[in-house]
C-alpha cells in the first residue's frame, strides 16, 4: 500500500470519501504515529547499514532512524557490545587511550558507537538495526512491512472517530488497534526465532572473551 491507498481505505471504512473534515495531511501524520508505535513495540523495521572505518577514528554515528542496534560487524566479524565499566576494564580507566588494532568491542552513547581497539585499517563496518519510520507524504513509501499496512487503518479510524467526537466507536477502534500491535509483537518474535525451538541459552556454551562470556 501507498500512503494514499491507506488513507483512501480508512476513508472508505469510515464512509468519509471526499470528506474535507479529515485532511490528507493529518491522516499522513496519523500513519506516521501508527508506524512509530509498530516499530517501537514490535521492532518490525529492520535494516542494515554499512560504512568504511577510518584509521585512528574511534567514533561512528548510528543512522538517524536507528533506535536500537541488533548486531555490529567489522570486516565480517562480530563486534561484541560492552558497557562503559567494561570499557574501563579494557583501558585501565583511561578512556582516552588511542590503542589501535582490529575492533573487537563497541559501546553506545547517544547517537554514536565507539570501537575498541580503535581501528588501524579501513574495513567495512556493518550495523544491523531496528529503525523508526520517517515522516509520511503522498510520495513516500511506508516503512513498516507490507503485512501491517492494512492493520494501520484501525489506528486511522480511531483518530478519525476521536476528531468526530464519536467516542464509542473510537474506543472500539482503539481496542482493535491495541490487538493489532500485540499480534505484530508476537509475529515478529516468531520471525526472528525462525526454525529454532524456544530455549534458554547456556552462558557456558557461548563464546568467551577476555572480559567474560557474552
N, C-alpha and C positions, 0 to 999 in steps of 0.2 A: 504494500500500500504506500501511496504518497501521502504527505500531509493533507493535500486537497481531497484525496479519496477518503481519508479517515474523517475529516470534518463533514464531508457530504454524507457519509454513513451515519454519523452521530445525528446530523440534522434530520435524516430520514427516520431514524428511530424515535426522534422527539417530535416528529411532524412539524419541523421548523425549516423546511427547504425554502430558500429565498427570504427567510425572516431576517430583517436587518437588526433585530434586537440582540442577536448574537453575531458579533463581527468575526470575520476570519482571523483577525489579529489576536483576539482574546482566545479563540479556540486553538490557535497555534501555540499560544502561551500555555494553555491547559495541556496540550500534547507534551510540551517540554517538561512540565511538572510530573505528568504521568510517567514519562520515560525516566526522569530522575528518580522517582520512587522505585520503579522496577530495577534500575541499575544499582541503587544502594542496597536494596533488600535482597535481590536475587543474584547480583553480580553477573548479569547476563550479557553485558557489553564487554567482551574480552578481545584484546588486541595485542599486537607485538610491534615494537619499535626498535630500530637499530641506529647506532651512531658509531663513529670511529673514535677510539680513545686517542688522547694526545699525550705524548711523552711528558712526564712530570706534572700532569694535571690530575688532581685527585677528585674534584667535584664535578658532577654531571647532573644537569637538570632533568627532572622527570617531565614527560609530556604534560601539557596544561590540562588535558582531560583525564589524566590518571588520578584515581583516588586511592588505589591500593596496588602494590606490586605482588605478583604471584611468583615470579622467578626472574633471576638475573643470570646471564651467562657472559663470559669473556672468552672470545676465540672458541666458542662452542662448549666451554666447560662451565659447570655451575659455579656461581659465586655465592657463598653462604652468608645469610643475614646475621649480623651481630648487633648488640645494643652498645650504648656508649661505655658501659662498665667493661664489657668485653674488649672494646677498642682500647680502653685504658690499660687493660692487661697486656695487650699486644704491643703497646707503645711505651710501656713502663711509665704511664701517666704523663707522657709527653705527646699531646695531641698534634703538635706542630711538626712532628717528625716527618721527614721527607724521604724515608727509606723507600726505594723503588724495587720493583720486581713484577712478577705475574700476580695480578689481583686474585686473592682467594676469598675475601670477605667484603661486605659492604654494610653500611649503616645509614639510616634515613634521618633526615632532619628537614622539616618544612617541605620545600618543593625540590629537594636535591638528594642525591645519594653520594656517599664518599667511599672510595675504594681503598682497600688495604691489601698488599702494599700499593703505593702509588704506581700507576702503570709506567713501565720502562719501554713500551713498544706501542705501535699503532695497530690495534686489532679491533674486531667488531664487538661492541658491547650491545647485547640484546636484552630488551626489557619486555617481559610478558606482564600485561597489565589488566586490571579491572578499571573500566572507564565510566565517566559520567557523560551524558549526552551534550550536544551542542544546541544552541538556540534553533528554533524551528521557523522556517519560512515556506512559502509556496514552492520555492525552487530547491529546497533542501531534501535530503533523504532521511528517513527515520533511522536512528542509531540502534534501537533495540532490535533483536532478531524478529524476523517476519512472523514467527509463531505467536508473538504477542501483540501484533498490530491491531487486530480486531478487538482484542480484550480492552484496549485503551478507550474504546467507545464508552465503556461503563464510567470511566473517570470523566470524560467529556460530558456525558449526560448528567452525571452527578453535579458538576459545576453549573450546567445549564439550569437544572432544577433549582439550585440554590439562588441563582440570579433571578429566576422566575418566581421565587418565593413559594415553590412547590415542595414544601419541606417533607411531606410524607414520601413522595417519590424520591426525593434526594436521599432520604435515609435508606431506602431500598437499594438505590444505585451505589451508595457508599458501602453497604454490606457486600454487594456483588463485587465491587472493586477490591475490597479487602480480601475476598476469597481468591480473586484472580492473582493478587500479589503473593498470597500464601502458596497457591498452586505453582506459581513461577519459581518460588524459592525451592520447593520440593523437586520440581522438574530439573532445575539447573544442578542441584546436588546429584541427582541421578546421572545426568550427562557427564559431570566431572568424574564420577566414580567409574563410568564406563562399564566394562565387563568384569570388574573386580567385585568380590563379595565384601560386605561391610565387616571390618575387623579393626582392632586396636593395634597400631604398630608398636613393636617391642623396641625400645631405645637401644637395647644392647645389640640389635641386628642392624642398626643404621650406621652410616659412615661416621667415623670418629676423626676429629681433627685435633690440633694441638691445644685447643681451648675447650675440648669436650665433645659430647655427642650432639648431633643435630637431628 
